[in-house]
Amino acid sequence: MYGWCTDQLFSRKMKADELQSTLDILNHYFFDMPSHVRTQEQEARTQIILLRSRISDSGDGDADPPTEIASIFSDWLVKYLRFVTSFMAFLIAMTLE
């Protein structure tokens, strides 16, 4: 559990440019996946695209501040990583049977 909390606190404290850079890296990561994997990761890709656009718009008066976007990203990232690790554990358990 400690690792999840550390990651969550770290991403919540990111500056706008750090968050933009992290989202850009994740966007490229998901984009470079084989098409059959990209299809399965469509929800994650969409979330990253939405967050990137919110960061780009954060200079506008009505847009969310970067700290709020970082908080949304942090919450999403923790949920995504929990899902991925649970799924990987399931696959490993299935191969060991």
C-alpha positions, 0 to 999 in steps of 0.5 A: 500500500505504501507504494500506491500512496507515494505515487499518488502524492507524487503525481498530485504535486506535479507542476503543469509542465511535468504533468504535460510531459508525463501525459505526452510520454503515456500518449506516445506509449499507448499510441505505439502499441500494436493495434489489437492492444490499442483497441483494448486500451481505448479507455486509458488512451481516451483518458490521457487525451482528455487530460492532455487537452485539459492541461493545454486549456488550463491557461483559459479562465474557465479551465481547471487549474493544473493541481486539479488536473494532476489530482484527476490524473493521480486518481486515474493512474492509481486505479489503472495500475491496480487494475493492470496488476490485478489482471497480471496476477490473474494471468500468472495464476492461470498459467501456474494451474 
